Amino acid sequence: MAASGSSSAMTGRDEDGDASLARAMKNLELREGELDDVFVGETEVATLKKQARWLALARVHTAKSFSSEALFSTLRYVWGLAQEPEMREVDDNLFSFRFSCLGDWNKVMNQGPWLFRKLVVVMVPYDGVSRPTDVALDQVAVWAQIHSIPELYRKDSIVDQLARRVGKVKSVEKNHQRFFEGDYVRVRATINVNEPLIRFVPLNLGGAERMLLHVKYEKIGYFCAVCGVMGHDMEECGDGVHSPDKEQWGKWLYAKRRTQAGMMFAPRGGMGGRLGGRRRGGRGNGVARKRLSDEIYEKEGDLSDTASSPAKNTGEERIEEGDGQVDGVTVARTLEFPDENKGMTVEEENVGVAGMAVDPRMVPPPPPGYIPPREKKRSKKGSDTTLIGSTENIVMATEAASEEDRRAQ
């Protein structure tokens, strides 16, 4: 765990312990067992150096304490490497990373800066020989943007000089895909995390006029609005009490991504239909236009009902039941059914499915050969009692037929 509020948490060094050991070494007398060397051959040294070509040291630029396991878990998720790296905690807020392939190495070292809880992670290559606590971890490569450079002065020589005002230049991109808002030139530069962020770069036009070009940063950790140094905010700077006029840095230093709507492309025409082809019967972009409600009812003839059945109402005839009339119920045609319901009781005649009253004229006659369920049960019971007798008759008939065949022969 990193010690909160101590300078060793920022540097990864135990300065008091190192100073005490250095003073003690001047007066120590080494024993014979302490001078027995472990010899490593040149071949093995060359092999180990080859394996150490993808080694890196890192620390989080903060004085706060945190869990190393949380850091490792976050970096694994953010990096998404092809092979699992070896991660080890060397000291307080000091870590070593060993990568297994060139692709993982290039991704981690060239696509930063990487953030942990909005704090920048400083990473540098490591030779694997020098003491990790002696390696300076104060430089980080960032992507900066220089905005609103006049078109007349967007020359390589001028842009390079402007980029040098931000930090140690690694690359410059003048013609790039615009993922962020504004007219800008991208600069990949290495900056010192212990120094304030550069807010503007000056451009002097002919020695008479000075233009201050706004600088923004992509994917950078939070910083102090009073001193401009990354790793803490204004409430953690000094006693934390500052007047508004002391805020010299602000959120306007963060590069703002373009909205998704601004990056959308218009759909191509002729892509309508199920298979992506044009729709039949017309031209255009292939997208079916939604019909309006007034267009649907514009022609009443299209929606008029011309079908007729005993259950449809057309307003032409009335149904008479007994001595009265049923108002509002009319039919276009009356179907004639044979009167096969004679002999039925009133309850059987007027009661239909689920006990609902029905008109006998609306019930169709049973199909030919229909047997009621009760008759089926009775015939089934009778067939069981006559099964034995019928079997004996079949045997006797078979024997008689065989005897007649023998006589004929």
C-alpha positions as CSV (number, residue, x, y, z in Angstrom):
1,M,0.0,0.0,0.0
2,A,1.2,3.5,-0.9
3,A,1.9,5.7,2.1
4,S,-0.6,8.6,2.1
5,G,0.9,12.1,2.1
6,S,4.5,11.0,1.9
7,S,7.0,11.9,-0.8
8,S,8.0,8.2,-1.1
9,A,4.5,7.4,-2.4
10,M,5.1,9.7,-5.3
11,T,8.7,8.5,-6.0
12,G,8.6,4.9,-4.8
13,R,11.7,5.4,-2.7
14,D,12.5,4.9,0.9
15,E,15.0,7.8,1.2
16,D,15.7,7.4,4.9
17,G,16.5,3.7,4.6
18,D,18.8,4.3,1.6
19,A,20.7,7.0,3.3
20,S,21.2,4.9,6.4
21,L,22.5,2.0,4.4
22,A,24.9,4.2,2.4
23,R,26.4,5.6,5.7
24,A,26.6,2.1,7.1
25,M,28.5,0.6,4.1
26,K,31.4,2.9,4.7
27,N,32.2,1.2,8.1
28,L,31.0,-2.3,7.4
29,E,33.5,-5.2,7.0
30,L,32.3,-7.9,4.7
31,R,32.8,-11.6,5.7
32,E,34.1,-14.3,3.5
33,G,30.6,-15.8,2.9
34,E,29.4,-12.4,1.8
35,L,32.1,-12.3,-0.9
36,D,31.3,-15.7,-2.5
37,D,30.1,-14.6,-6.0
38,V,27.3,-16.2,-8.0
39,F,28.7,-16.4,-11.5
40,V,26.4,-15.9,-14.5
41,G,28.0,-16.8,-17.9
42,E,27.9,-14.5,-20.9
43,T,25.5,-16.8,-22.8
44,E,23.0,-16.7,-20.0
45,V,23.5,-12.9,-19.7
46,A,22.6,-12.5,-23.4
47,T,19.5,-14.7,-23.0
48,L,18.3,-12.8,-19.9
49,K,18.9,-9.4,-21.6
50,K,16.8,-10.7,-24.6
51,Q,14.0,-11.6,-22.3
52,A,14.2,-8.2,-20.6
53,R,13.5,-6.3,-23.8
54,W,9.8,-6.0,-22.9
55,L,10.2,-4.9,-19.3
56,A,8.6,-1.7,-17.9
57,L,8.3,0.1,-14.6
58,A,5.3,2.1,-13.6
59,R,3.7,4.1,-10.8
60,V,0.5,6.0,-10.3
61,H,1.0,9.7,-10.0
62,T,-0.7,10.2,-6.7
63,A,0.2,10.5,-3.0
64,K,-2.9,8.5,-2.0
65,S,-3.0,4.9,-0.9
66,F,-4.6,2.3,-3.1
67,S,-4.6,-1.5,-3.7
68,S,-2.1,-3.0,-6.1
69,E,-4.6,-5.7,-6.9
70,A,-7.1,-3.1,-7.9
71,L,-4.5,-1.5,-10.2
72,F,-3.6,-4.8,-11.8
73,S,-7.2,-5.7,-12.4
74,T,-8.0,-2.3,-14.0
75,L,-5.0,-2.4,-16.3
76,R,-5.8,-6.0,-17.4
77,Y,-9.3,-4.9,-18.4
78,V,-8.2,-1.7,-20.1
79,W,-5.3,-3.1,-22.0
80,G,-7.0,-6.3,-23.3
81,L,-3.7,-7.8,-24.2
82,A,-3.2,-10.9,-26.3
83,Q,-1.1,-12.6,-23.6
84,E,-1.2,-12.4,-19.9
85,P,1.6,-10.0,-18.6
86,E,3.6,-10.6,-15.5
87,M,2.8,-7.9,-12.9
88,R,4.7,-7.5,-9.7
89,E,4.8,-4.9,-6.9
90,V,8.4,-3.8,-6.3
91,D,7.9,-1.1,-3.7
92,D,5.3,1.3,-2.5
93,N,3.6,2.7,-5.6
94,L,6.3,1.0,-7.8
95,F,5.5,-1.9,-10.1
96,S,7.2,-3.9,-12.8
97,F,5.5,-5.4,-15.9
98,R,6.9,-8.0,-18.3
99,F,5.1,-8.5,-21.6
100,S,5.3,-11.6,-23.8
101,C,5.0,-10.3,-27.3
102,L,5.8,-7.2,-29.4
103,G,2.2,-6.4,-30.1
104,D,1.3,-6.1,-26.4
105,W,4.5,-4.0,-25.7
106,N,3.7,-1.5,-28.5
107,K,0.0,-1.2,-27.4
108,V,0.9,-0.4,-23.8
109,M,3.8,1.9,-24.4
110,N,2.4,3.8,-27.5
111,Q,-1.3,4.1,-26.9
112,G,-1.3,5.7,-23.5
113,P,-1.6,7.6,-21.3
114,W,-3.4,5.0,-19.1
115,L,-5.6,6.1,-16.2
116,F,-6.4,4.4,-12.9
117,R,-9.2,6.1,-11.0
118,K,-8.7,9.2,-13.2
119,L,-5.0,9.3,-12.2
120,V,-2.3,9.0,-14.8
121,V,-0.1,5.9,-14.8
122,V,3.5,6.8,-15.5
123,M,5.3,4.0,-17.5
124,V,8.9,3.8,-18.7
125,P,11.0,1.0,-20.3
126,Y,13.3,-0.9,-17.9
127,D,16.5,-2.6,-18.6
128,G,16.1,-5.1,-15.7
129,V,19.5,-4.4,-14.3
130,S,19.5,-1.0,-12.6
131,R,17.7,-0.5,-9.3
132,P,14.1,0.2,-9.9
133,T,14.1,3.0,-7.2
134,D,16.8,4.8,-9.2
135,V,14.7,5.0,-12.3
136,A,13.0,8.4,-12.8
137,L,9.2,8.1,-13.3
138,D,8.1,11.6,-14.0
139,Q,7.6,11.7,-17.8
140,V,4.4,10.6,-19.6
141,A,3.5,10.7,-23.3
142,V,0.1,12.5,-24.0
143,W,-1.9,13.6,-27.0
144,A,-2.3,17.3,-27.1
145,Q,-4.3,19.5,-29.5
146,I,-3.3,23.0,-30.8
147,H,-6.4,24.7,-31.9
148,S,-7.2,27.4,-34.5
149,I,-3.9,27.7,-36.3
150,P,-4.4,30.0,-39.3
151,E,-4.4,28.2,-42.6
152,L,-1.5,30.4,-43.8
153,Y,0.7,29.2,-41.0
154,R,-0.1,25.5,-41.1
155,K,3.4,24.6,-42.4
156,D,5.5,21.8,-41.0
157,S,8.3,24.1,-39.8
158,I,5.8,26.4,-37.9
159,V,3.7,23.6,-36.5
160,D,6.8,21.8,-35.3
161,Q,7.9,24.9,-33.4
162,L,4.4,25.3,-31.8
163,A,4.4,21.6,-30.8
164,R,7.8,22.0,-29.0
165,R,6.2,24.5,-26.7
166,V,3.9,21.7,-25.3
167,G,6.7,19.1,-24.6
168,K,9.2,16.8,-26.2
169,V,7.6,16.0,-29.6
170,K,7.3,12.4,-30.7
171,S,4.9,13.0,-33.7
172,V,2.6,15.6,-35.3
173,E,-0.6,14.9,-37.2
174,K,-2.0,17.7,-39.3
175,N,-4.4,15.6,-41.5
176,H,-6.2,13.2,-39.2
177,Q,-9.7,11.9,-38.6
178,R,-11.6,14.3,-36.4
179,F,-12.8,12.4,-33.4
180,F,-12.9,15.6,-31.3
181,E,-14.5,19.0,-31.7
182,G,-12.7,21.9,-33.2
183,D,-10.0,22.7,-35.8
184,Y,-6.7,21.4,-34.4
185,V,-3.4,19.7,-35.0
186,R,-2.6,16.6,-32.9
187,V,0.7,16.5,-31.1
188,R,2.2,13.4,-29.4
189,A,4.5,14.8,-26.8
190,T,6.2,13.8,-23.5
191,I,5.5,16.1,-20.6
192,N,6.7,16.3,-17.0
193,V,3.9,15.3,-14.6
194,N,5.4,17.5,-11.8
195,E,5.0,20.7,-13.9
196,P,1.9,22.7,-14.7
197,L,0.1,21.9,-18.0
198,I,0.6,24.2,-20.9
199,R,-2.6,26.0,-21.7
200,F,-1.6,28.2,-24.7
201,V,1.2,28.4,-27.2
202,P,2.0,31.8,-28.7
203,L,2.3,32.6,-32.4
204,N,3.9,35.9,-33.3
205,L,2.7,37.3,-36.7
206,G,5.3,39.5,-38.2
207,G,6.6,40.7,-34.8
208,A,3.6,42.9,-34.3
209,E,0.7,40.7,-33.3
210,R,0.7,37.7,-30.9
211,M,-1.9,35.0,-31.1
212,L,-2.5,32.6,-28.2
213,L,-3.5,29.2,-29.6
214,H,-5.6,27.1,-27.2
215,V,-4.1,23.7,-26.1
216,K,-6.4,20.8,-25.2
217,Y,-5.5,17.3,-24.0
218,E,-7.0,13.9,-24.8
219,K,-7.6,11.3,-22.1
220,I,-5.6,13.0,-19.4
221,G,-6.0,12.6,-15.6
222,Y,-7.5,15.2,-13.4
223,F,-5.4,18.1,-12.4
224,C,-5.4,21.0,-9.9
225,A,-7.3,24.2,-11.0
226,V,-4.9,26.3,-8.9
227,C,-1.4,25.0,-9.7
228,G,-2.1,23.0,-12.9
229,V,-0.3,19.9,-11.8
230,M,-1.8,16.5,-12.3
231,G,-2.5,14.1,-9.4
232,H,-4.6,16.2,-7.1
233,D,-7.4,18.7,-7.2
234,M,-7.6,22.2,-5.8
235,E,-9.1,21.1,-2.5
236,E,-6.0,19.0,-1.9
237,C,-3.6,21.8,-2.9
238,G,-2.1,23.5,0.1
239,D,-4.9,24.1,2.7
240,G,-7.5,23.6,0.0
241,V,-9.0,27.1,0.5
242,H,-8.7,29.2,-2.7
243,S,-10.6,32.2,-4.1
244,P,-12.2,31.8,-7.6
245,D,-9.7,34.2,-9.1
246,K,-6.9,31.7,-8.2
247,E,-8.3,29.1,-10.5
248,Q,-6.0,29.4,-13.6
249,W,-6.8,25.9,-15.1
250,G,-10.1,24.4,-15.9
251,K,-12.2,21.8,-17.7
252,W,-11.7,23.7,-21.0
253,L,-8.3,22.0,-21.2
254,Y,-10.1,18.6,-21.8
255,A,-10.7,17.8,-25.5
256,K,-14.4,17.1,-26.1
257,R,-15.4,14.2,-28.3
258,R,-17.7,14.8,-31.2
259,T,-21.3,13.6,-30.7
260,Q,-22.5,10.5,-32.5
261,A,-25.0,12.6,-34.5
262,G,-22.2,14.7,-36.0
263,M,-20.4,11.6,-37.3
264,M,-23.4,9.9,-38.9
265,F,-23.6,9.4,-42.6
266,A,-26.7,9.8,-44.8
267,P,-28.2,6.4,-45.9
268,R,-27.7,5.4,-49.5
269,G,-30.8,5.3,-51.8
270,G,-32.2,2.1,-53.2
271,M,-31.6,0.0,-50.1
272,G,-35.3,-0.5,-49.3
273,G,-37.0,-3.8,-49.5
274,R,-36.4,-7.1,-47.8
275,L,-33.3,-8.0,-49.8
276,G,-31.9,-4.5,-50.0
277,G,-33.2,-3.8,-53.5
278,R,-35.6,-1.2,-54.7
279,R,-39.3,-1.5,-54.1
280,R,-41.5,-2.1,-57.0
281,G,-43.8,0.5,-58.5
282,G,-41.8,3.7,-58.2
283,R,-38.6,5.5,-57.7
284,G,-36.9,7.1,-54.8
285,N,-34.7,6.0,-51.9
286,G,-36.5,2.7,-51.4
287,V,-38.2,3.6,-48.1
288,A,-41.9,3.1,-47.9
289,R,-43.7,6.3,-47.0
290,K,-46.2,6.1,-44.1
291,R,-49.8,6.8,-45.2
292,L,-51.6,9.6,-43.5
293,S,-55.0,9.0,-41.8
294,D,-56.8,11.4,-44.1
295,E,-55.4,9.6,-47.1
296,I,-56.8,6.3,-45.8
297,Y,-60.3,7.6,-45.6
298,E,-60.1,9.7,-48.7
299,K,-62.0,7.1,-50.8
300,E,-64.9,5.5,-49.0
301,G,-65.4,3.0,-51.8
302,D,-62.1,1.2,-51.0
303,L,-63.3,0.3,-47.5
304,S,-67.0,-0.5,-48.1
305,D,-68.0,-4.1,-47.1
306,T,-69.5,-5.9,-50.1
307,A,-69.6,-9.4,-48.5
308,S,-72.8,-11.0,-47.2
309,S,-73.6,-13.7,-44.7
310,P,-76.3,-14.6,-42.2
311,A,-74.3,-12.9,-39.4
312,K,-73.4,-9.6,-41.3
313,N,-75.6,-6.5,-40.8
314,T,-76.3,-4.4,-43.9
315,G,-79.3,-2.4,-42.7
316,E,-81.8,-3.8,-45.3
317,E,-83.8,-6.5,-43.4
318,R,-85.0,-7.2,-39.9
319,I,-85.1,-10.5,-38.0
320,E,-88.4,-11.3,-36.5
321,E,-88.6,-13.4,-33.4
322,G,-92.1,-14.4,-32.4
323,D,-94.4,-11.4,-32.2
324,G,-91.6,-8.8,-31.7
325,Q,-88.7,-7.4,-33.7
326,V,-85.0,-7.0,-32.9
327,D,-84.1,-3.4,-33.6
328,G,-80.8,-2.7,-35.2
329,V,-80.1,-6.3,-36.3
330,T,-80.5,-6.9,-40.0
331,V,-79.3,-9.4,-42.5
332,A,-78.8,-9.4,-46.2
333,R,-80.1,-13.0,-46.8
334,T,-81.9,-15.7,-44.8
335,L,-80.6,-19.3,-45.2
336,E,-83.2,-22.1,-45.2
337,F,-82.4,-25.2,-43.1
338,P,-84.4,-28.5,-43.0
339,D,-86.6,-28.8,-39.9
340,E,-84.9,-31.8,-38.3
341,N,-85.2,-30.7,-34.7
342,K,-88.8,-31.9,-34.3
343,G,-89.4,-34.0,-31.3
344,M,-86.8,-32.2,-29.2
345,T,-87.7,-30.6,-25.9
346,V,-87.6,-26.9,-25.4
347,E,-84.4,-27.1,-23.3
348,E,-82.6,-29.2,-25.9
349,E,-83.8,-27.0,-28.8
350,N,-82.8,-23.6,-27.3
351,V,-79.6,-24.5,-25.4
352,G,-76.3,-24.6,-27.3
353,V,-72.6,-24.5,-26.4
354,A,-71.8,-23.5,-22.8
355,G,-75.5,-23.2,-22.0
356,M,-76.1,-20.2,-24.4
357,A,-79.5,-19.9,-26.1
358,V,-79.3,-20.4,-29.9
359,D,-81.7,-20.3,-32.8
360,P,-82.6,-23.9,-33.9
361,R,-82.5,-22.7,-37.5
362,M,-78.8,-21.8,-37.1
363,V,-77.8,-25.3,-36.0
364,P,-76.6,-27.5,-38.9
365,P,-77.8,-31.2,-39.2
366,P,-75.4,-33.9,-38.0
367,P,-73.3,-35.6,-40.7
368,P,-74.3,-39.0,-42.2
369,G,-73.3,-41.9,-40.0
370,Y,-73.0,-39.8,-36.9
371,I,-73.1,-41.9,-33.6
372,P,-73.6,-40.0,-30.3
373,P,-71.0,-40.6,-27.6
374,R,-73.4,-42.4,-25.4
375,E,-74.2,-45.0,-28.1
376,K,-70.5,-45.5,-28.7
377,K,-70.0,-46.4,-25.0
378,R,-72.9,-48.8,-25.0
379,S,-71.7,-50.6,-28.1
380,K,-68.2,-50.8,-26.6
381,K,-69.5,-52.5,-23.5
382,G,-71.6,-55.0,-25.6
383,S,-68.6,-55.9,-27.8
384,D,-66.6,-56.9,-24.7
385,T,-69.3,-59.5,-23.6
386,T,-69.6,-61.0,-27.1
387,L,-65.9,-61.2,-27.8
388,I,-65.6,-64.8,-26.5
389,G,-68.6,-66.1,-28.4
390,S,-67.5,-64.4,-31.6
391,T,-64.1,-65.9,-31.3
392,E,-65.5,-69.4,-31.0
393,N,-67.8,-68.9,-34.0
394,I,-64.8,-67.8,-36.1
395,V,-62.9,-71.0,-35.2
396,M,-65.8,-73.3,-36.0
397,A,-66.3,-71.5,-39.4
398,T,-62.7,-72.0,-40.2
399,E,-62.7,-75.7,-39.4
400,A,-65.9,-76.2,-41.5
401,A,-64.3,-74.5,-44.5
402,S,-61.2,-76.7,-44.2
403,E,-63.4,-79.8,-44.2
404,E,-65.3,-78.7,-47.3
405,D,-62.0,-78.1,-49.1
406,R,-60.8,-81.7,-48.3
407,R,-64.0,-83.2,-49.7
408,A,-63.8,-81.2,-52.9
409,Q,-60.3,-82.5,-53.5
